[in-house]
Amino acid sequence: MRHAGKTAMSLCLAAALAAGLAGCGKKGPLDPANPVSLTVWHYYNGSQQAAFDALVEEFNNTVGREKGIYVQSYSQGSVSDLETAVRDSISGKVGADPMPDIFSSYADTAYEVEQAGALANLSDYLEQEELDQYVDSYIEEGRIAADGTLRIFPTAKSTEIMMVNKTDWEPFAAATGVSLDDLRTIEGVTAAAQAYYEWTDSQTPDIPGDGRALYGRDAVANYFIIGMQQLGVEIFQVENGQVTLNTPKEELHRLWENYYVPMVKGYFGAYGSFRSDDVKTGDLLVYTGSTSSAMYFPNQVELDDKSYEIDYIVMSAPVFEGGRQYAVQQGAGMVVSKSDEKHEYAAVEFLKWFTEPENNLQFGCVSGYLPVQKEAGSTERLDQVIADRGLEVAPKTYDCLTTIFGGMDDLTLYANKSFENGSAARKVLEYHLADQAAADREEVAALISQGTPLEEAAAPYVSEEAFEEWYQSFCDALNGAVGK
């Protein structure tokens, strides 16, 4: 019997080692009498930071105290400030703070840190049944290691929505017959924006060419990545860390004519830092932006000589006509710095607690971020958490979350895989076309101010020759960014 017991123990140890010390192989090295202290860096500010800090405090006073974990959170300001602080820590820059135990990170930045060998393998601390509780695509996005193990813990995600200034939309719709249904496709948005420009232009017949823009969008890179995906093309196709660029001319022409052309003609616009700013100043009525931007949609329009209250409508982001129902999957996760078993284990314990449905939805009620576990993604679950915890939720944030929950069954969320120089490639998508559109719009507007009709002023910029020139320049820039 003693020999049989030893054999059984040997088999158990072998199984634990074969599983990479996952599951029953790691029961936890913590001692409540000697708690481990963790630092978390993030980029939350304002109400988001307050909500995160409140949950950290709740963890420290409950589960953290019970298990021996104490978490301290610090905002680094903006996303770029956080990325700079992390890079300075990794490189050992003079005056840089030590690496935090946990920090918020988008996939491209996490990939850089992983390539430096500085991230913990989270797969060592999670059972498969635990991973199965999370939305599959969120987990897959975090498998950035060469061996496919998990490096990014999904904590809060977002996608894109469309928001409409209902108050100013309604008289335009009544006068022209344009409907909200027209905004469900990207081509419909372009047509509606042209109608709005012409309608506003007609209100001042003595001043030709002074029509106003209807629509704008944040994150032009998302327009490229998701627009191409809707049209059946994965622009960044990544296998084993190597990227293949897919830039077919026909599909890119559709993107060009539904962003650049209406921008140059003044049907679309981009004026402030974000398109919600442009709604506030009355320069736009409609925009596409992140779900987390809902809280910034203004309550009123503020003009030079007056201001007035506005109502809003939340809609799903538009899709290309005939396109597949893809939407962007975005939002930073949390990564754990490679250190020792005690700190890594404690970090994962905190992240698991933070992403439990009740806690994650409480954070989402303030931040506008989507919860990451499957069972949390419904209006019923959201309503239950609001009732159980007595939460006050801003109507815009609530409507935004429930709009996404209601349409999730028809959507496929997509995020491209990480690759070397991925950040540089994304910057080409973000700025190459948008910067040219802004510059060319200025030239067209100058011609209009001198009496040139819009179509004549815009003609050289929106010709097929102009597209060919942009297309070649775009492909060259994208190839240069990824080192091809």
C-alpha positions as CSV (number, residue, x, y, z in Angstrom):
1,M,0.0,0.0,0.0
2,R,2.9,2.4,0.8
3,H,4.4,1.7,-2.6
4,A,1.1,2.3,-4.3
5,G,0.8,5.6,-2.5
6,K,4.3,6.7,-3.7
7,T,3.3,5.8,-7.2
8,A,0.2,7.8,-7.1
9,M,2.1,10.8,-5.7
10,S,4.7,10.5,-8.4
11,L,1.9,10.4,-11.1
12,C,0.3,13.5,-9.6
13,L,3.6,15.4,-9.6
14,A,4.3,14.4,-13.1
15,A,0.9,15.5,-14.2
16,A,1.4,18.9,-12.5
17,L,4.8,19.4,-14.2
18,A,3.3,18.4,-17.6
19,A,0.6,21.0,-17.1
20,G,3.3,23.7,-16.7
21,L,2.5,24.0,-13.0
22,A,-1.0,25.2,-13.9
23,G,-4.2,24.3,-12.0
24,C,-3.6,22.2,-8.9
25,G,0.2,22.7,-9.5
26,K,-0.1,26.2,-7.9
27,K,-2.3,26.6,-4.9
28,G,-0.9,29.9,-3.8
29,P,2.2,31.0,-2.0
30,L,0.5,33.8,0.0
31,D,0.5,34.3,3.8
32,P,-2.2,36.7,5.2
33,A,0.1,37.4,8.2
34,N,2.7,38.8,5.7
35,P,0.8,40.4,2.9
36,V,2.3,41.0,-0.5
37,S,2.1,44.6,-1.8
38,L,1.3,45.2,-5.5
39,T,1.5,48.4,-7.5
40,V,-0.8,49.0,-10.5
41,W,-0.2,51.6,-13.2
42,H,-3.1,52.7,-15.4
43,Y,-4.3,55.6,-17.5
44,Y,-7.8,56.1,-15.9
45,N,-8.7,59.7,-15.0
46,G,-11.7,61.5,-13.5
47,S,-14.7,59.3,-12.8
48,Q,-13.0,56.2,-14.2
49,Q,-10.1,56.6,-11.8
50,A,-12.4,57.1,-8.9
51,A,-14.4,53.9,-9.9
52,F,-11.2,51.9,-10.2
53,D,-9.8,53.2,-6.9
54,A,-13.0,52.4,-5.1
55,L,-12.9,48.8,-6.3
56,V,-9.2,48.5,-5.3
57,E,-10.1,49.7,-1.8
58,E,-13.0,47.2,-1.7
59,F,-10.6,44.4,-2.7
60,N,-8.0,45.4,-0.1
61,N,-10.7,45.4,2.7
62,T,-12.1,42.0,1.8
63,V,-10.5,39.4,-0.4
64,G,-7.1,41.1,-0.3
65,R,-7.1,41.1,3.5
66,E,-8.2,37.5,3.6
67,K,-5.5,36.3,1.2
68,G,-2.7,38.6,2.1
69,I,-2.7,41.0,-0.9
70,Y,-2.5,44.8,-0.8
71,V,-3.0,46.8,-4.0
72,Q,-1.9,50.4,-4.6
73,S,-3.0,52.0,-7.9
74,Y,-1.5,55.0,-9.6
75,S,-2.7,56.9,-12.7
76,Q,0.1,57.8,-15.1
77,G,-2.0,60.3,-16.9
78,S,-2.7,59.4,-20.5
79,V,-2.1,56.2,-22.5
80,S,1.1,57.7,-24.0
81,D,2.3,58.8,-20.6
82,L,1.8,55.3,-19.3
83,E,3.6,53.7,-22.2
84,T,6.5,56.1,-21.8
85,A,6.8,55.3,-18.1
86,V,6.8,51.6,-18.8
87,R,9.5,51.9,-21.5
88,D,11.6,54.1,-19.2
89,S,11.4,51.4,-16.4
90,I,12.3,48.5,-18.7
91,S,15.3,50.4,-20.1
92,G,16.5,51.4,-16.7
93,K,16.4,55.1,-17.6
94,V,17.8,57.4,-14.8
95,G,15.0,58.6,-12.6
96,A,12.5,56.1,-13.8
97,D,10.3,54.3,-11.3
98,P,10.7,50.5,-10.9
99,M,8.4,48.4,-13.0
100,P,4.9,48.0,-11.5
101,D,3.6,44.6,-10.7
102,I,0.6,45.2,-13.0
103,F,0.0,47.8,-15.7
104,S,-2.7,48.6,-18.3
105,S,-1.5,47.9,-21.8
106,Y,-2.8,47.7,-25.3
107,A,-1.7,44.7,-27.3
108,D,1.0,46.4,-29.4
109,T,2.8,47.8,-26.3
110,A,2.4,44.5,-24.5
111,Y,4.0,42.8,-27.5
112,E,7.0,45.1,-27.2
113,V,7.4,44.4,-23.5
114,E,6.9,40.6,-24.1
115,Q,9.7,40.7,-26.7
116,A,11.9,42.2,-24.0
117,G,11.1,39.2,-21.8
118,A,9.5,41.3,-19.1
119,L,6.0,39.8,-18.8
120,A,4.7,37.0,-16.6
121,N,3.1,33.9,-18.2
122,L,-0.4,34.2,-16.9
123,S,-1.3,30.7,-18.2
124,D,0.7,29.3,-15.2
125,Y,-1.9,30.7,-12.8
126,L,-5.2,30.0,-14.5
127,E,-7.2,26.8,-14.9
128,Q,-8.8,26.1,-18.3
129,E,-12.3,26.3,-16.7
130,E,-11.4,29.8,-15.4
131,L,-10.3,30.9,-18.9
132,D,-13.5,29.5,-20.3
133,Q,-15.5,32.1,-18.3
134,Y,-14.1,34.9,-20.4
135,V,-15.1,35.9,-23.9
136,D,-13.0,33.8,-26.2
137,S,-11.8,36.6,-28.5
138,Y,-10.6,38.6,-25.4
139,I,-8.5,35.7,-24.3
140,E,-7.1,35.1,-27.8
141,E,-6.1,38.7,-28.1
142,G,-4.0,38.2,-25.0
143,R,-2.0,35.2,-26.3
144,I,0.8,37.3,-27.7
145,A,3.7,35.0,-26.6
146,A,5.5,33.0,-29.2
147,D,4.2,29.7,-27.6
148,G,0.6,31.0,-27.5
149,T,0.5,31.4,-23.7
150,L,-1.5,34.2,-22.1
151,R,0.3,37.5,-21.4
152,I,-2.6,40.1,-21.4
153,F,-5.4,39.6,-18.9
154,P,-8.7,41.0,-20.3
155,T,-10.1,43.5,-17.7
156,A,-12.3,46.0,-19.6
157,K,-13.1,46.1,-23.3
158,S,-14.9,48.4,-25.7
159,T,-16.1,48.6,-29.2
160,E,-17.5,51.4,-31.3
161,I,-21.0,52.9,-31.3
162,M,-22.7,55.8,-33.2
163,M,-24.1,58.7,-31.2
164,V,-26.5,61.3,-32.7
165,N,-27.5,64.8,-31.6
166,K,-31.2,64.0,-31.7
167,T,-32.4,67.5,-31.1
168,D,-30.7,68.9,-34.3
169,W,-31.1,65.7,-36.3
170,E,-34.9,65.8,-36.2
171,P,-35.6,69.0,-38.1
172,F,-33.1,67.9,-40.8
173,A,-34.7,64.5,-41.1
174,A,-38.2,66.0,-41.3
175,A,-37.1,68.5,-44.0
176,T,-35.2,66.0,-46.2
177,G,-36.7,62.6,-45.5
178,V,-33.4,61.2,-44.4
179,S,-33.9,58.6,-41.6
180,L,-31.9,57.0,-38.9
181,D,-32.0,53.7,-40.9
182,D,-29.8,55.5,-43.5
183,L,-27.1,55.6,-40.8
184,R,-26.8,51.9,-40.5
185,T,-24.5,51.6,-43.5
186,I,-21.3,53.5,-44.2
187,E,-22.6,54.5,-47.7
188,G,-25.8,55.6,-46.1
189,V,-23.9,57.9,-43.7
190,T,-22.0,59.4,-46.7
191,A,-25.3,60.1,-48.5
192,A,-27.0,61.5,-45.4
193,A,-24.0,63.8,-44.8
194,Q,-24.2,65.1,-48.4
195,A,-27.9,65.8,-47.9
196,Y,-27.2,67.6,-44.7
197,Y,-24.5,69.7,-46.3
198,E,-26.8,70.7,-49.1
199,W,-29.7,71.4,-46.7
200,T,-27.7,73.7,-44.5
201,D,-26.1,75.4,-47.5
202,S,-29.6,76.1,-48.9
203,Q,-30.6,78.0,-45.8
204,T,-28.3,80.8,-46.7
205,P,-28.8,81.2,-50.5
206,D,-26.8,84.4,-50.6
207,I,-23.7,82.6,-49.3
208,P,-23.0,79.6,-51.6
209,G,-20.8,76.8,-50.3
210,D,-21.3,77.3,-46.6
211,G,-22.9,73.9,-45.9
212,R,-22.0,72.1,-42.7
213,A,-20.6,68.7,-41.9
214,L,-22.9,66.1,-40.4
215,Y,-20.5,63.3,-39.4
216,G,-17.1,62.5,-38.1
217,R,-15.3,59.6,-36.5
218,D,-12.6,58.9,-33.9
219,A,-9.9,56.4,-34.6
220,V,-9.5,56.3,-38.4
221,A,-7.2,53.2,-38.0
222,N,-10.3,51.3,-36.8
223,Y,-12.1,52.4,-40.0
224,F,-9.4,50.8,-42.0
225,I,-9.0,47.6,-40.0
226,I,-12.7,46.9,-39.4
227,G,-13.9,48.4,-42.8
228,M,-11.5,46.0,-44.6
229,Q,-12.6,43.1,-42.4
230,Q,-16.3,43.9,-43.3
231,L,-15.3,43.7,-46.9
232,G,-13.6,40.3,-46.5
233,V,-10.0,41.5,-46.2
234,E,-7.7,41.1,-43.2
235,I,-5.4,44.1,-43.7
236,F,-2.8,42.8,-41.2
237,Q,-2.7,39.0,-41.6
238,V,-0.3,37.7,-38.9
239,E,1.1,34.1,-38.6
240,N,3.8,33.3,-36.1
241,G,4.5,36.9,-35.4
242,Q,5.0,37.7,-39.1
243,V,2.7,40.1,-40.9
244,T,1.4,40.0,-44.4
245,L,-0.1,43.2,-45.7
246,N,-3.3,42.9,-47.7
247,T,-4.1,46.1,-49.5
248,P,-6.4,45.3,-52.5
249,K,-7.2,48.4,-54.5
250,E,-10.9,47.8,-55.0
251,E,-11.7,47.5,-51.2
252,L,-9.4,50.5,-50.3
253,H,-11.2,52.5,-53.0
254,R,-14.4,52.0,-51.1
255,L,-12.8,53.2,-47.9
256,W,-11.3,56.2,-49.7
257,E,-14.6,57.3,-51.3
258,N,-16.4,57.0,-48.0
259,Y,-14.0,58.9,-45.9
260,Y,-11.6,61.1,-47.9
261,V,-14.1,62.2,-50.5
262,P,-16.7,63.4,-48.0
263,M,-14.0,65.0,-45.8
264,V,-12.7,67.0,-48.8
265,K,-16.2,68.1,-49.8
266,G,-17.1,69.2,-46.2
267,Y,-19.7,66.5,-45.6
268,F,-17.6,65.0,-42.8
269,G,-15.5,66.9,-40.4
270,A,-12.8,66.7,-37.6
271,Y,-12.1,69.8,-35.7
272,G,-11.5,69.3,-32.0
273,S,-9.4,66.6,-30.2
274,F,-12.4,64.2,-30.3
275,R,-15.6,64.2,-32.3
276,S,-17.7,64.5,-29.1
277,D,-16.0,67.9,-28.8
278,D,-17.3,68.8,-32.3
279,V,-20.8,67.9,-31.3
280,K,-20.5,70.2,-28.3
281,T,-19.5,73.1,-30.6
282,G,-22.3,72.3,-33.1
283,D,-19.9,71.4,-35.9
284,L,-21.2,67.8,-36.1
285,L,-24.4,66.0,-35.3
286,V,-23.3,62.4,-35.6
287,Y,-20.1,60.6,-34.8
288,T,-18.6,57.1,-34.4
289,G,-16.5,56.5,-31.4
290,S,-15.7,54.2,-28.5
291,T,-18.3,52.9,-26.2
292,S,-16.3,54.6,-23.4
293,S,-16.8,58.0,-25.1
294,A,-20.5,58.0,-24.4
295,M,-20.0,59.8,-21.1
296,Y,-18.4,62.7,-23.0
297,F,-21.3,63.2,-25.4
298,P,-22.4,66.7,-24.5
299,N,-25.7,67.7,-22.8
300,Q,-25.8,70.9,-24.7
301,V,-24.4,72.6,-27.8
302,E,-22.4,75.7,-27.0
303,L,-22.2,78.4,-29.7
304,D,-20.5,81.8,-29.6
305,D,-23.7,83.6,-28.9
306,K,-25.9,81.0,-27.3
307,S,-26.2,77.4,-25.9
308,Y,-29.0,75.0,-25.8
309,E,-29.8,71.5,-24.4
310,I,-29.7,68.5,-26.7
311,D,-31.0,64.9,-26.5
312,Y,-29.2,61.9,-27.9
313,I,-29.6,58.6,-29.7
314,V,-27.2,55.6,-29.4
315,M,-26.9,53.3,-32.4
316,S,-24.7,50.5,-33.5
317,A,-21.7,51.6,-35.6
318,P,-22.4,51.5,-39.4
319,V,-21.3,48.6,-41.6
320,F,-20.4,48.7,-45.3
321,E,-23.3,47.8,-47.6
322,G,-23.3,44.0,-48.1
323,G,-20.4,43.7,-45.6
324,R,-19.9,41.2,-42.9
325,Q,-21.0,42.2,-39.4
326,Y,-17.7,43.0,-37.8
327,A,-17.0,45.5,-35.1
328,V,-13.7,46.6,-33.5
329,Q,-12.6,44.9,-30.3
330,Q,-10.5,47.3,-28.3
331,G,-9.6,48.4,-24.9
332,A,-6.4,47.8,-22.8
333,G,-6.0,44.8,-20.7
334,M,-3.7,44.3,-17.7
335,V,-0.3,42.7,-17.9
336,V,1.8,41.3,-15.0
337,S,5.5,42.1,-14.8
338,K,7.8,39.0,-14.6
339,S,9.0,38.8,-11.0
340,D,8.5,36.0,-8.5
341,E,5.8,33.4,-7.9
342,K,4.3,35.3,-4.9
343,H,3.8,38.6,-6.7
344,E,2.7,37.0,-10.0
345,Y,0.2,34.8,-8.2
346,A,-1.2,37.7,-6.1
347,A,-1.5,39.9,-9.2
348,V,-3.6,37.3,-11.0
349,E,-5.8,36.8,-7.9
350,F,-6.6,40.6,-8.0
351,L,-7.3,40.6,-11.7
352,K,-9.6,37.6,-11.3
353,W,-11.5,39.4,-8.6
354,F,-11.7,42.6,-10.6
355,T,-13.2,40.8,-13.6
356,E,-15.9,38.9,-11.6
357,P,-19.2,40.0,-13.2
358,E,-20.4,42.1,-10.4
359,N,-17.2,44.1,-10.0
360,N,-16.5,44.4,-13.7
361,L,-20.0,45.6,-14.4
362,Q,-19.8,48.1,-11.5
363,F,-16.7,49.5,-13.2
364,G,-18.4,49.5,-16.6
365,C,-21.4,51.5,-15.3
366,V,-19.0,54.4,-14.8
367,S,-16.4,53.9,-17.5
368,G,-18.6,52.7,-20.4
369,Y,-16.3,49.7,-20.8
370,L,-17.7,46.2,-21.5
371,P,-17.3,43.4,-19.0
372,V,-15.1,40.6,-20.0
373,Q,-16.8,37.5,-18.7
374,K,-19.4,35.8,-20.8
375,E,-22.1,35.7,-18.2
376,A,-21.8,39.5,-17.6
377,G,-22.6,40.6,-21.1
378,S,-26.4,41.1,-20.9
379,T,-28.8,43.8,-20.0
380,E,-30.4,41.5,-17.4
381,R,-27.1,41.0,-15.6
382,L,-26.4,44.7,-15.7
383,D,-29.8,45.6,-14.3
384,Q,-29.3,43.0,-11.5
385,V,-25.9,44.5,-10.5
386,I,-27.3,48.0,-10.6
387,A,-30.2,47.0,-8.3
388,D,-28.1,44.8,-5.9
389,R,-25.4,47.5,-5.4
390,G,-27.6,50.5,-5.6
391,L,-25.6,52.1,-8.4
392,E,-26.4,55.3,-10.1
393,V,-25.7,55.0,-13.8
394,A,-25.6,57.9,-16.3
395,P,-28.4,57.3,-18.9
396,K,-26.0,57.7,-21.9
397,T,-23.6,55.0,-20.4
398,Y,-26.5,52.7,-19.7
399,D,-28.0,53.1,-23.2
400,C,-24.6,52.6,-24.7
401,L,-23.9,49.3,-22.8
402,T,-27.4,47.9,-23.5
403,T,-27.2,48.8,-27.2
404,I,-24.0,46.8,-27.5
405,F,-25.4,43.9,-25.4
406,G,-28.5,43.9,-27.6
407,G,-26.6,43.6,-30.8
408,M,-23.8,41.3,-29.7
409,D,-25.3,38.2,-31.1
410,D,-25.2,39.7,-34.6
411,L,-21.6,41.0,-34.3
412,T,-18.2,39.5,-34.5
413,L,-15.6,41.5,-32.6
414,Y,-12.2,41.7,-34.2
415,A,-8.7,42.8,-33.1
416,N,-5.7,42.1,-35.3
417,K,-2.9,40.0,-33.9
418,S,0.2,41.7,-32.6
419,F,3.3,41.9,-34.7
420,E,6.7,43.7,-34.7
421,N,6.3,47.4,-35.7
422,G,2.5,47.0,-35.2
423,S,2.3,50.4,-33.6
424,A,4.0,52.1,-36.5
425,A,1.7,50.4,-39.0
426,R,-1.4,51.5,-37.1
427,K,-0.1,55.1,-37.1
428,V,-0.1,54.9,-40.9
429,L,-3.7,53.9,-40.9
430,E,-4.6,56.6,-38.4
431,Y,-2.9,59.6,-40.0
432,H,-1.9,59.0,-43.6
433,L,-5.4,59.5,-45.2
434,A,-6.8,61.7,-42.4
435,D,-3.9,64.2,-42.6
436,Q,-4.2,64.4,-46.4
437,A,-7.9,64.8,-46.2
438,A,-7.6,67.7,-43.7
439,A,-4.9,69.5,-45.8
440,D,-6.9,69.0,-49.1
441,R,-10.1,70.2,-47.4
442,E,-8.4,73.5,-46.5
443,E,-7.4,74.0,-50.2
444,V,-10.9,73.2,-51.4
445,A,-12.5,75.5,-48.8
446,A,-10.1,78.3,-49.9
447,L,-11.3,77.9,-53.5
448,I,-14.9,77.9,-52.4
449,S,-14.4,81.2,-50.5
450,Q,-13.1,82.7,-53.7
451,G,-16.3,81.8,-55.5
452,T,-15.5,78.4,-57.0
453,P,-18.4,76.0,-56.9
454,L,-17.8,73.0,-54.6
455,E,-17.8,70.3,-57.3
456,E,-15.3,72.3,-59.4
457,A,-13.1,73.0,-56.4
458,A,-13.1,69.4,-55.3
459,A,-12.8,67.7,-58.7
460,P,-9.0,67.4,-58.9
461,Y,-8.8,66.0,-55.4
462,V,-11.5,63.3,-55.8
463,S,-10.5,62.0,-59.3
464,E,-9.4,58.5,-60.0
465,E,-5.9,59.9,-60.7
466,A,-5.9,61.3,-57.2
467,F,-6.9,58.0,-55.7
468,E,-4.2,56.2,-57.6
469,E,-1.6,58.6,-56.3
470,W,-2.9,58.2,-52.7
471,Y,-3.1,54.5,-53.0
472,Q,0.6,54.1,-54.0
473,S,1.7,56.5,-51.3
474,F,-0.3,54.6,-48.7
475,C,1.1,51.2,-49.7
476,D,4.6,52.6,-49.6
477,A,4.1,54.1,-46.2
478,L,2.6,50.9,-44.8
479,N,5.4,48.8,-46.2
480,G,7.9,51.2,-44.8
481,A,6.3,51.1,-41.4
482,V,6.6,47.3,-41.1
483,G,10.1,47.2,-42.7
484,K,9.2,45.5,-45.9
